[in-house]
Amino acid sequence: MPENIFASFAISGQGMSVQRMRLSAVANNIANANTTKGIDGKPYKREVVVVRAIPGSPFEEEVQQQIELKRTSPDHAPNARQGTYPPDYSVLKARTARDNSPDRLVYDPTHPDADEQGYVHYPNVNIVTEMVEMISAQRGFEANTGVITAAKNVARNSIEI
C-alpha cells in the first residue's frame, strides 16, 4: 500500500513538472512574441512541450486497455492491478521542441528588419493561443495537486482506521 501512495506522489510530481515546462515555454513565447531577429538572425520560433508515455510502463498499458475498452463487464472498469514501475516511477518523458509553422508576415517597409518586399518576419507566436496554453497548463497543475491531496487523505484516513 505505501508503494502505491508514493507512486501516486511520484507520477503526479512528473505531471506537475510537465505543466511547469509548459508554463515556462508559454512565458518564453510571450516574451519573444515580437523578436524579429534571434542569435541566428532569424525570427524566434515558438516553443512547444512534447510529452510521451514511456513505452512498457504500467501507465501506458492501462491507457491502452482503456482505449481498447477491455473490461470485465460493460458496467464497470477493470480492477486495479499491481504494475512493476521503474525505481523512479517514471511514466512520462517530456522535451521542448520548436514549432516550425511559418512566420507571421507584416507589411512595414519602414521597419529595420523588413525584407526587399517590405515585409517583416515576426515569430509564429499568437498571444491568444499562448493564453489558452497557459490556462490549460495551470489547470493541469491544479489537477495534479488534487491527486496528491487525495492520496494524502487516503493515507491519513487509512491510518485512522
C-alpha positions in Angstrom: 0.0 0.0 0.0 2.7 2.6 0.8 4.4 1.9 -2.5 1.1 2.8 -4.4 0.8 6.1 -2.5 4.4 7.0 -3.2 3.9 6.0 -6.8 0.9 8.4 -6.9 3.1 11.2 -5.5 5.9 10.5 -8.0 3.6 10.3 -11.0 1.7 13.5 -10.0 5.1 15.2 -9.4 6.0 14.3 -13.0 2.8 15.7 -14.2 3.4 18.9 -12.3 6.9 19.1 -13.8 5.4 18.8 -17.3 2.9 21.6 -16.6 5.8 23.7 -15.2 7.7 23.1 -18.5 4.6 24.2 -20.4 4.3 27.4 -18.4 7.9 28.1 -19.0 7.5 27.6 -22.7 4.5 29.9 -22.7 6.5 32.6 -20.8 9.3 32.4 -23.4 6.9 32.6 -26.3 5.1 35.6 -24.9 8.4 37.3 -24.0 9.6 36.8 -27.6 6.4 37.5 -29.5 7.9 40.5 -31.3 11.5 39.3 -31.6 12.3 39.6 -35.3 16.0 38.5 -35.0 17.4 36.0 -32.7 21.0 34.9 -32.3 20.9 33.1 -35.6 19.5 36.2 -37.3 16.0 34.6 -37.8 12.7 35.3 -36.1 12.1 33.5 -32.8 10.3 30.1 -33.2 7.5 29.2 -30.8 8.4 26.6 -28.1 6.1 23.7 -27.5 6.4 20.8 -25.0 6.1 17.3 -26.4 5.1 14.6 -23.8 5.2 10.9 -24.4 4.5 7.9 -22.2 7.5 5.7 -21.6 7.0 2.5 -23.6 6.2 -0.5 -21.5 5.2 1.3 -18.3 2.2 0.1 -16.4 0.6 3.5 -17.1 0.9 3.1 -20.8 -0.5 -0.5 -20.6 -3.5 0.7 -18.6 -4.2 3.5 -21.0 -4.1 1.1 -23.9 -6.5 -1.2 -22.1 -8.9 1.7 -21.5 -8.7 2.8 -25.1 -9.4 -0.8 -26.3 -12.3 -1.0 -23.8 -11.1 -4.3 -22.3 -13.4 -4.5 -19.4 -14.6 -7.4 -17.2 -18.1 -6.1 -17.6 -19.6 -3.3 -19.5 -20.8 -1.8 -16.2 -17.5 -1.2 -14.5 -13.8 -0.7 -15.1 -11.3 -3.4 -14.6 -9.8 -3.9 -11.2 -6.6 -2.1 -10.5 -3.6 -4.3 -10.8 -0.1 -4.0 -9.4 2.3 -2.8 -12.0 6.1 -3.0 -11.9 7.3 0.5 -12.1 10.9 1.5 -12.6 12.7 2.5 -9.4 12.0 6.2 -10.1 8.3 5.6 -11.1 8.9 7.3 -14.5 5.9 7.1 -16.8 6.5 10.2 -18.9 9.2 11.9 -20.9 8.9 15.5 -21.9 11.0 17.7 -24.0 10.8 21.2 -25.5 10.7 21.5 -29.3 10.4 24.3 -31.8 7.2 24.9 -33.8 8.2 25.1 -37.5 5.0 26.8 -38.7 5.6 29.7 -41.0 6.5 33.2 -39.7 3.9 35.9 -39.3 4.4 38.4 -42.1 3.6 42.1 -41.5 3.9 44.7 -44.2 6.1 47.5 -42.7 8.7 48.9 -45.2 10.0 51.3 -42.5 11.0 48.6 -40.1 14.8 48.0 -40.0 14.2 44.2 -40.4 11.9 44.5 -43.4 12.8 42.3 -46.5 13.1 43.6 -50.1 9.3 43.5 -50.5 8.7 45.5 -47.2 7.6 42.5 -45.1 8.8 41.9 -41.6 9.1 38.3 -40.4 7.6 38.1 -36.9 7.6 35.0 -34.8 4.9 32.4 -35.2 3.5 33.3 -31.7 -0.1 34.0 -31.2 -0.8 35.6 -27.8 -4.4 34.2 -27.7 -3.0 30.7 -28.2 -0.4 31.2 -25.6 -3.0 32.4 -23.1 -5.1 29.2 -23.8 -1.9 27.1 -23.3 -1.2 28.9 -20.0 -4.7 28.3 -18.6 -4.6 24.7 -19.7 -1.2 24.1 -18.0 -2.5 25.9 -14.9 -5.5 23.6 -14.8 -3.3 20.5 -15.3 -1.1 21.6 -12.5 -4.1 22.0 -10.2 -5.4 18.6 -11.2 -2.1 17.0 -10.2 -2.0 18.8 -6.9 -5.6 17.5 -6.3 -4.3 13.9 -6.9 -1.6 14.4 -4.3 -4.1 15.8 -1.9 -6.4 12.9 -2.4 -3.6 10.4 -2.0 -2.5 12.1 1.3 -6.1 12.0 2.5 -6.4 8.3 1.7 -3.2 7.6 3.6 -4.3 9.7 6.6 -7.7 8.0 6.6 -6.2 4.6 6.3 -4.0 5.2 9.4 -7.0 6.4 11.4 -8.9 3.1 10.7 
